[in-house]
Amino acid sequence: MGLASYFSEDMFWVSGRGPQTYGNNAFDWYELPPNPTKIAAILKQVNIFIGELKLKYPIDTNNVYLMGFSQGSMISLSYVIAFPNSISGAVSQSGALPSDIGLEIDKKGLENKAIMITHGSEDMMMPIERGRQSGEFLKKYKADVTFKEFKMGHTINNESITEVKKWLHLELQKPKRQ
């Protein structure tokens, strides 16, 4: 939620917490290596969560974006290929699509779907090639992918978050494709 302060105050922010405990007050979305059955179950939970948010809170349901870092971005990208019609787009920061997760791809729903990928050229935890491959994979299905590379490691820096902010501002101005 610390990133919310970088964006417009009229945005409604919700932070989902991964179901796996990872140390003291830290959580992950899944254990490594990713298990396709568990990822599919997590994505169904995220889908229910998003549906409940749309019903319970006064949000513009035509402007729902997922944004994640590392495993959170892997879940965001996985969600956008499985349930693209439930959201307007996704932001992936220092992450990638998990390999061989066996998701059914909603090809029609991915067409023109807004996706922003930021990645560090010095990322030792998630090599930049994985981020690039994810962008190319999504482009094969005609997603509207913006890829930005930064001189950084496995992190989010001011430059990358500024680019995400600009991208999101432009996306919110566009007519919705849903």
C-alpha positions as CSV (number, residue, x, y, z in Angstrom):
1,M,0.0,0.0,0.0
2,G,3.0,2.3,0.3
3,L,2.9,2.8,-3.5
4,A,-0.6,4.4,-3.3
5,S,1.0,7.7,-2.2
6,Y,2.6,8.0,-5.6
7,F,-0.8,8.0,-7.4
8,S,-3.9,10.2,-7.6
9,E,-5.8,10.5,-4.3
10,D,-9.1,9.6,-6.0
11,M,-7.9,6.1,-6.7
12,F,-9.3,3.3,-4.5
13,W,-6.5,1.0,-3.5
14,V,-6.8,-2.5,-2.2
15,S,-3.9,-4.8,-1.4
16,G,-4.5,-8.6,-1.5
17,R,-2.3,-10.7,0.7
18,G,-0.9,-13.9,-0.6
19,P,-2.1,-17.1,1.3
20,Q,1.4,-18.4,2.1
21,T,3.2,-17.2,5.3
22,Y,6.8,-16.3,4.5
23,G,8.5,-15.3,7.7
24,N,7.4,-12.6,10.2
25,N,4.4,-10.7,8.9
26,A,5.4,-11.5,5.3
27,F,3.4,-13.4,2.7
28,D,3.8,-15.1,-0.7
29,W,1.3,-16.2,-3.3
30,Y,2.7,-19.7,-3.7
31,E,5.6,-21.9,-2.9
32,L,8.4,-22.4,-5.4
33,P,8.4,-24.0,-7.8
34,P,4.9,-22.9,-8.8
35,N,2.3,-25.7,-8.8
36,P,-0.2,-25.3,-11.7
37,T,-3.1,-26.6,-9.6
38,K,-2.4,-24.2,-6.7
39,I,-1.9,-21.2,-9.1
40,A,-5.3,-22.0,-10.7
41,A,-6.9,-22.1,-7.2
42,I,-5.3,-18.8,-6.2
43,L,-6.5,-17.2,-9.4
44,K,-10.1,-18.3,-8.7
45,Q,-9.8,-16.8,-5.2
46,V,-8.5,-13.5,-6.7
47,N,-11.4,-13.6,-9.2
48,I,-13.9,-14.0,-6.3
49,F,-12.1,-11.2,-4.4
50,I,-12.3,-8.8,-7.4
51,G,-16.0,-9.6,-7.9
52,E,-16.7,-8.9,-4.2
53,L,-14.8,-5.6,-4.4
54,K,-16.9,-4.5,-7.4
55,L,-20.1,-5.3,-5.5
56,K,-19.1,-3.9,-2.0
57,Y,-17.2,-0.7,-2.8
58,P,-18.1,2.4,-4.8
59,I,-15.5,1.8,-7.5
60,D,-15.6,2.4,-11.2
61,T,-15.8,-1.2,-12.3
62,N,-14.5,-0.2,-15.8
63,N,-11.2,0.9,-14.3
64,V,-9.9,-2.0,-12.3
65,Y,-6.2,-2.7,-12.7
66,L,-4.0,-5.3,-10.9
67,M,-0.5,-4.3,-9.9
68,G,2.0,-6.6,-8.4
69,F,5.7,-6.9,-7.6
70,S,7.6,-10.1,-8.0
71,Q,5.2,-13.0,-7.1
72,G,2.4,-10.4,-7.1
73,S,3.2,-9.5,-10.6
74,M,3.3,-13.1,-11.6
75,I,-0.2,-13.5,-10.2
76,S,-1.4,-10.3,-11.9
77,L,-0.1,-11.5,-15.3
78,S,-1.5,-15.0,-14.8
79,Y,-4.9,-13.5,-13.9
80,V,-5.0,-11.2,-16.9
81,I,-4.5,-14.2,-19.3
82,A,-7.1,-16.3,-17.5
83,F,-9.7,-13.6,-16.7
84,P,-9.0,-10.6,-18.9
85,N,-12.6,-9.4,-19.0
86,S,-12.7,-8.9,-15.3
87,I,-10.1,-6.1,-15.2
88,S,-9.0,-3.2,-17.4
89,G,-5.3,-4.1,-17.3
90,A,-2.3,-5.1,-15.2
91,V,1.0,-3.8,-14.1
92,S,3.9,-6.2,-13.6
93,Q,6.9,-5.0,-11.7
94,S,10.0,-7.2,-11.5
95,G,8.0,-10.3,-12.4
96,A,7.0,-12.6,-15.2
97,L,4.5,-15.2,-16.2
98,P,5.3,-18.5,-14.3
99,S,6.6,-21.2,-16.7
100,D,4.3,-24.1,-17.5
101,I,1.4,-23.1,-15.3
102,G,-1.1,-24.7,-17.7
103,L,-3.6,-21.9,-17.7
104,E,-6.3,-21.7,-20.4
105,I,-5.6,-18.4,-22.2
106,D,-8.6,-16.2,-23.1
107,K,-7.2,-15.2,-26.5
108,K,-10.1,-12.9,-27.4
109,G,-10.1,-11.3,-24.0
110,L,-6.4,-10.5,-24.2
111,E,-6.7,-8.5,-27.5
112,N,-5.9,-4.9,-26.7
113,K,-5.7,-5.6,-23.0
114,A,-3.5,-2.9,-21.3
115,I,-0.4,-4.4,-19.7
116,M,2.6,-2.5,-18.3
117,I,5.8,-4.4,-17.5
118,T,8.7,-2.8,-15.7
119,H,11.8,-4.7,-15.0
120,G,15.4,-4.1,-13.8
121,S,18.3,-4.9,-16.1
122,E,20.3,-5.9,-13.0
123,D,17.6,-8.1,-11.5
124,M,19.4,-11.2,-10.1
125,M,16.2,-12.8,-8.7
126,M,14.1,-12.6,-11.8
127,P,16.3,-12.1,-14.8
128,I,15.1,-9.4,-17.2
129,E,14.8,-12.0,-20.0
130,R,11.8,-13.5,-18.1
131,G,10.1,-10.1,-18.2
132,R,10.9,-9.6,-21.8
133,Q,9.6,-13.1,-22.7
134,S,6.4,-12.4,-20.8
135,G,5.8,-9.2,-22.8
136,E,6.5,-11.0,-26.1
137,F,4.2,-13.9,-25.1
138,L,1.3,-11.4,-24.3
139,K,1.9,-9.5,-27.6
140,K,1.4,-12.8,-29.5
141,Y,-2.2,-12.6,-28.3
142,K,-2.4,-9.0,-29.3
143,A,-2.3,-7.5,-25.8
144,D,-1.3,-3.8,-25.7
145,V,2.0,-4.3,-23.8
146,T,4.2,-1.5,-22.7
147,F,7.6,-2.7,-21.5
148,K,10.0,-0.5,-19.7
149,E,13.5,-1.5,-18.6
150,F,15.4,0.3,-15.8
151,K,18.9,0.1,-14.4
152,M,17.9,-1.5,-11.1
153,G,17.8,-4.9,-9.4
154,H,14.8,-6.7,-8.0
155,T,13.0,-3.7,-6.8
156,I,10.8,-0.7,-7.6
157,N,12.5,2.7,-7.9
158,N,11.3,6.2,-8.4
159,E,11.9,6.1,-12.1
160,S,9.9,2.9,-12.6
161,I,7.0,4.0,-10.5
162,T,6.9,7.4,-12.3
163,E,6.6,5.5,-15.6
164,V,3.8,3.3,-14.1
165,K,2.0,6.5,-12.9
166,K,2.2,8.1,-16.4
167,W,1.0,4.9,-18.1
168,L,-1.9,4.5,-15.7
169,H,-2.9,8.1,-16.1
170,L,-3.0,7.7,-19.9
171,E,-4.9,4.4,-19.6
172,L,-7.6,6.0,-17.4
173,Q,-8.2,8.6,-20.1
174,K,-8.9,6.0,-22.8
175,P,-12.3,4.7,-23.6
176,K,-12.7,1.2,-22.0
177,R,-12.4,-1.9,-24.1
178,Q,-14.4,-4.2,-21.8
